[in-house]
Amino acid sequence: MLLDYRVLEREYLLAISRALTAELDLSDVLRIIVRAAVELVSGRAGIIALANPIDETFRVAAVYGISPEHINRFDPLLKGLPYGDGREHDAIPELTRRMQELAREAELGLTQVIRLPMISGDDVVGMIYVFQTGNYRFRSDASNLLRSFADQAAIAVRNARLYEAVISEKQRLDAILEQSADGVMILDPHLEITVFNNVLSRMTGWDAEGAIGRMHDEVIRWESLENEMDLEVALANGWPLPHGAHLYVEGELRRKDGSQISLGITYAPLLDSNGRMTDIIANVRDLTRYREEQELQKTFVSVVSHELKTPVSIIKGYAGTLRRHEANWPPEVLDEYLLVIEEEADQLTELIDRLLEASRLQAGTFKLELDEIWLPKVVRSVARKFSSQTTGHRFEVDIPDEFPLVRGDERRLTQVLNNLVSNAIKYSPQGGVIEICGEVRPEYVMISVRDEGIGIPQQDEHRIFEKFSRLDNALSRKTEGTGLGLFLTKAIVEAHGGRIWFSSNRRSGNGGRSENGADSEMPGTTFTFCLPRERPEVTNERES
């Protein structure tokens, strides 16, 4: 008889061992264990209750021989039995008492119970309960027979929790990699890509599925380098050093579609206890904006140097001329020279003001002094001022007199119109009509400035409102300017809650025909900005 039990026990333990190695689901393994425990001692039912370290309560994890309508009665009973970490033993007597009481109240016919703690190290991770019915009694060595099952159950719980912790940590690390603002790539010692996050996919044009499994130099293909060596060359020259110093590589990378992108990659070797490299972790940063900022700084220095040098040279030249003691300048010459000095000083002041405004805008200290403004008055004032400064342009102002008030900063909006009209004159050197039109809509008002000039090349349209941006053509190179006008104009309009845009015109001169009969197009440009209308306040009729 003892031999039969040993054979049966061995078969059950082999089945559990196979389940432990094949099953990843803890509940499936526990169901096999509780069934084997009940059948080994000829019991009638069994329950495995696990201690939950998260909320410090017990829960039913597996049952055998109890109908579904009775199973749900066990969980509420266990949830009211708290325990402290390391004091699971204190809860065992009360847990057993409640199990027995519930078995009687449910009239399940369960008369005896064997309890077996599942112990991992010094901690009780749960309990196995095997019930008997009627007048049947457990044999005296039943607890000893079931001890192996309790041990196996404890191992299963411990392994399952370790597995869950590993999976949870992997998911957390995966989430960190995917949410990283930088590209992340991991290479094995042979430089095969094993990890490739989404940010790096967007940078290089390689999706993760296509990049993982490829060699490093298949995906990271440099067009040019800022430093002396890339990863492959560094490895050939003995990198990494014993202390595992990082390697930084920067340059222009050829993306999968053939386009280029500026990247900086920091390679960090991962070494084992023997100093052997097991992985290389690469942190990849897009340097495009950094490069653009570098170019802006160069442009800034170049533009400002030129724009400052011209008026300063003129002022110095005229002032030096006036200081010549041997000359006896007539009053009209003195007035002329002093006027030039004053105008150049005004130009310097305007340049400095623009630079300061750009700086305030970047620092977030750009403020408006708001009041009610009637834009037709501002438009006509600007048109009069500029019409006296040019002989080759004719101004046409078309703004309805019923134009509503807007709330804005009159000085700043005058600056907007000055910039737009000044550009219209500057970039239509052959002269022509400059139209300033106004339009009223239910929610906003619009002002448009249209010229008959050279227009905006398509390749420059995307950067027309950027800092220090100027058209790349011969006229622009001969025309003075900092490239800040439209940048500040856009900032002022948007600070008023409006927006600004431009469009190219296609207008034909001479009725659409030139003197020799060919089509003659004068493209020109129209800049339009809109501002929200001032809403009248609703007053109480009794007060009005």
MARPA-604476 format. One record per residue (C-alpha): x, y, z. Coordinates in steps of 0.2 Angstrom, whole numbers, plus 5000, padded with zeros to 4 digits. Layout:
<recs>
XYZ ...
</recs>
This chain:
<recs>
500050005000 501450125004 502250084988 500650134979 500650304987 502550324983 502150284965 500650394964 501650534973 503050524961 501850534946 501050684953 502650774956 503350734939 501750814932 501950964943 503750974938 503350964919 501951104922 503251214931 504451204917 503051214903 501751334911 501951514913 500251544921 500351524940 498451484941 498651334930 500151264940 499151284957 497651204950 498751044946 499551054963 497851064973 497050924963 498650814965 498650844984 496750804986 496850644976 498450584984 497550575002 495850524995 495150695000 493550774994 494050954991 495551074991 495951264991 497551354989 497551524997 498951644993 499651795003 499651954992 501052064998 500352214989 498852234999 499352115013 497752005012 497451825007 496551774991 495951604984 497151554970 496551374966 495151264971 494651074968 493050984972 492051134976 490651194965 490751364956 489251434966 490251404983 491951464977 491451644977 491051634996 492851605000 493651764994 492651895004 493051785019 494951795016 494951985011 494552025029 496051945036 497552065035 499352015040 500952115041 502552075030 503551945039 502051905051 501151785039 501251645053 500151755064 498651735052 498651545050 497651495065 496251625061 496351585042 496051395046 494651435058 493751535045 493951405032 493151275044 491751385048 491351425030 491451245026 490151205039 488951355035 489051315017 488451135021 489751065010 489950915021 491750945024 492150875041 494050875042 495450985035 497350965033 498251135032 499951145024 500951315024 501851355008 503551425014 504851515003 506351545014 505651615030 504051685022 502351595021 501751635004 500151545006 499151395012 498551225005 496951165013 496350985009 494550935016 493750765020 491950725020 490750625031 491450495042 493050475031 494650515040 496350555034 497750435037 498950485050 500350525038 499350625026 500150785031 501850715028 501350645011 500750815006 502350905011 503150894994 501650974986 501751124998 503551144994 503151134975 501751254977 502951374986 504251354972 502951394959 502351554968 504051614970 504551574952 502951654946 503251814956 505051824950 504451804932 503151934934 504452054942 505652014927 504252044914 503652204924 505452274924 505652234905 504052324901 504652474912 506252474903 505452454886 504252604890 505752704895 506652674879 505152714869 504752864878 506552934878 506753094869 508353024861 508652884850 509252724858 510052574850 510952424859 512252324850 512952154854 514852124854 514852084836 513952254832 512252174828 510752284832 509652204846 508652354852 508052504841 506752624848 505452724838 506352894840 507852824831 506752754818 506052924814 507852994814 508552864802 507052814792 507352624797 505952544807 506352434822 505852274813 507052314798 508452374809 508552244822 509652094817 510652204805 512452254807 512852434814 513652494798 512152444788 511052564797 512252704803 513052764787 514052924789 514153044774 515453154784 516153154802 516553294813 517853194823 519253074818 518452904819 516752814820 516352664830 517152534819 518752624818 518752654837 518552464840 519952424828 521052544838 520752464855 519152544861 518452524874 519852564886 519952464903 518852594912 517552594899 517652774893 516252824881 516452864863 515653014855 515353024836 514553164827 514253204809 513053194794 512153024793 511352964777 509552904781 508752754773 507852864759 509552944755 509253114764 510453174777 510253214795 511453284808 511653164823 512753144838 512952964845 513752924862 514252744863 514352664881 515152494883 514352374895 515652264903 515452104913 516452064929 517952004919 518052164909 517352084893 516152194883 514352114882 513452254874 513552434867 512252554872 512052704859 511152864864 510752954848 510353144847 509653244833 510753394830 509753474817 509153614828 510853634835 511553654818 510253784813 510553884829 512453884825 512053944807 510854074815 512254134826 513454154812 512154244802 511754354817 513654404819 513754434800 512154534798 512354634814 514254674810 513754734793 512254834798 513154914812 514754944802 513855044788 513055184799 514455194811 515655214796 514555354789 514355444805 516255434809 516655494791 515455644792 515955684810 517755674805 517455794790 516555914801 518055924814 519255974801 519856144807 520556214791 518756194783 517556334784 515956244781 514456354775 512856334786 511956234772 513356104771 513356084790 511456054790 511655924777 513055834786 512155844803 510555774795 511555624788 512255594805 510555604813 509755484800 511155364802 510955374821 509155344819 509555184809 510655124822 509355154835 508055054825 509254914823 509654904841 507754914845 507454764834 508854664842 508154704859 506354654854 506954494847 507854464863 506354504873 505254394862 506454244865 506554284884 504654284885 504554474891 503754544875 502254654881 500954754873 500154914878 498354884873 497055024868 495655044856 496355084838 495555134822 496655044809 496255154794 497055304802 498655204805 498655134787 498455304779 499855384791 501055244785 500555264767 500855454768 502555434776 503255304763 502455394748 503555544752 505155424753 504955344735 504655414718 504455254709 502955184718 501155234719 500155194734 498255144733 497355134750 495655044750 494955034767 493055054771 492655204783 491555094793 493054994799 492754934817 493954974831 495154844837 496054824853 497954834851 499554914853 499655064841 501555084841 501754894838 500454884824 501255034816 502854944816 501954794807 501354904793 503054994792 503954824790 502654764777 502654924767 504554944768 504854764761 503554804747 504654954742 506254864744 505854704734 504954804720 506454904713 505654934697 504255024706 502354994703 500855004713 500854954732 499054924737 498454924756 496754854757 495654824772 494154694774 492954674788 492354494793 491154454807 492554394819 494054484813 494754624802 496054594788 497454714781 498354664765 499954744758 500154694739 501654744729 502254704711 503954654715 505054504713 504054384723 504654254735 505554094728 504653934732 506253864741 506254014753 504354014758 504553894773 505754014782 505154184777 504554224795 506154154804 507454254812 508854324801 507954254786 508254344769 507854294751 509354214743 509454324727 510554464720 509354594725 509254534743 511154534744 511254714739 509854764750 510154814768 509154724782 509454614797 508154484793 507154524809 505754624801 504554484797 505054384812 504554524823 502954564813 502354384815 502654394834 501754564836 500254504826 500154334835 500354424852 498754524847 497854354845 497954364826 498954284812 499854324796 500154244780 500754284762 500354234744 501154254727 500154364715 500054324696 499654484687 499954524669 500554704664 499854784648 498254684648 499154524650 500254554635 501954644633 502454764618 503054614607 501454514611 502154394623 501454364640 502154474654 501954414672 502354524687 502154404701 502354514717 501754464734 500354494746 500554494765 498954484775 498654494793 497054474803 496654534820 495154494831 493754624832 493454724847 491854664855 490654804862 490254784880 488454744884 487754874896 486254864907 484754964899 484355044916 486155104917 486255174899 
</recs>
